[in-house]
Amino acid sequence: MQDVLAALIRKGIGFTGYLDPSRPALLDAEHLVRLNYETYLFADTAGRDAFLADPLRFCGLLTDPVSKRRFRPRDDSPRAEHSGVTYYFEDESGRAMFVADPERFRLPGWTM
């Protein structure tokens, strides 16, 4: 998968902070959070920390890495960690498939 930050910087693309759209997001690893295939950028560490404290409150729809369907995760949604990313799933069978072979469900090598 392409490095999101490197692509944004190379293309000169900027974003507003996810929780504070009045400020620009900082384009560095410290201010980036990934859940499933989605990337969230923050204007400061306080915004990032608030998001991480309750990601399901803020994230909205996610793409299930196994079924590829969009869904809204809940507190009881199955989840797994892989390569520093938290993944949520629609059901336990999807989580089990992912855990057995997480590289099979990597985001394709899309380029920006």
N, C-alpha and C positions, 0 to 999 in steps of 0.2 A: 504494500500500500504506500502511496505517496505521502511524504511528510507534509501535513497540512500547513504547519507554520512556514516551512520553507517555500511552499507554493504561494501562500498569501504574500509573503515578503517579496518574493521574486516578481510577482505580478503587480505589486504596489496596491493590493486590496486591503482596505481597512474596514473595521466593523465597530459598532457601538458595543459597550459592555452589555452582557446578557441581562444582568439584573439592574443595571444603571445606564439606560440608553442615552442619558444626557452627557456621558463621557465616553471617550474612545476606549475600545478594548486594547489591552497591552498584548502584543504579539510575541509572547515568549512562553516557554513550557510551564513556568510558575503560575500563569494566569489562564491555563487551558485545562479543561476537563473533558474526557471522552466517556460517553455511555453508549454501549452498543456501537452503531456506526455514526452517531452524532457527535459533533464537536461544539463545545461551549467555550466562549472567550469572555474574560472578565476585565473590568476596568481597574480592579484592585484585589488584594488578597482577602479583604473582608467579604467582598461579593462572592469570591470563589469559595471561601470557607462556609458562608451561609448556604450556598448551593450544595456543597458536600455534606453538610449536616442533615439535609433533608432533600436529596435529589428528586425524589418522586413528587414532591410539592411543586417543583419548578420545571421539570423536564418536558412535560407534555407527552406527545406520541413518540415512541421509539420503534425502530425496525427490529423485529425478532430476527436474529442472525441465522436461524434454521429455516423458518417458514417464509421469511422475507416479508411478512405482513406487518403493517403498522398497527400498534396497539398502545393502550395507556397502561403502564405497569402500576401495580398496587403493592401495598406493603407485603402481601403474601405471595407475590409473583416469584417464581423460581429465579435464581440468579447464580452467576459464576464469575470468577475473576480469571483473566488471562492476559498476560503481558502488561499488567498495570491498568487494564480496562475492566470495568464492571459491565457485565452483560445481563440483561433481564430477558425473560422468556415468557411466552404465552402460557406454556404448560411444562410440566416436569419431563415429558418425553423429549421435548426440544432441548431442554437443559442437558439431559443425559446424552443425547447425540452430540451436542457441542463438547461436553467434557471428554467424551471418548476420543474426539479428533478435532480440537479447536482450529487447527490450521485449515481444515476443509471449509470452514465457514468465514474465513477472512474476507474483508471487503475487497472486491476486485481492484486491480491496479489502475483505477481511474486517474486521469491526469487533468489538471486545471490549465 
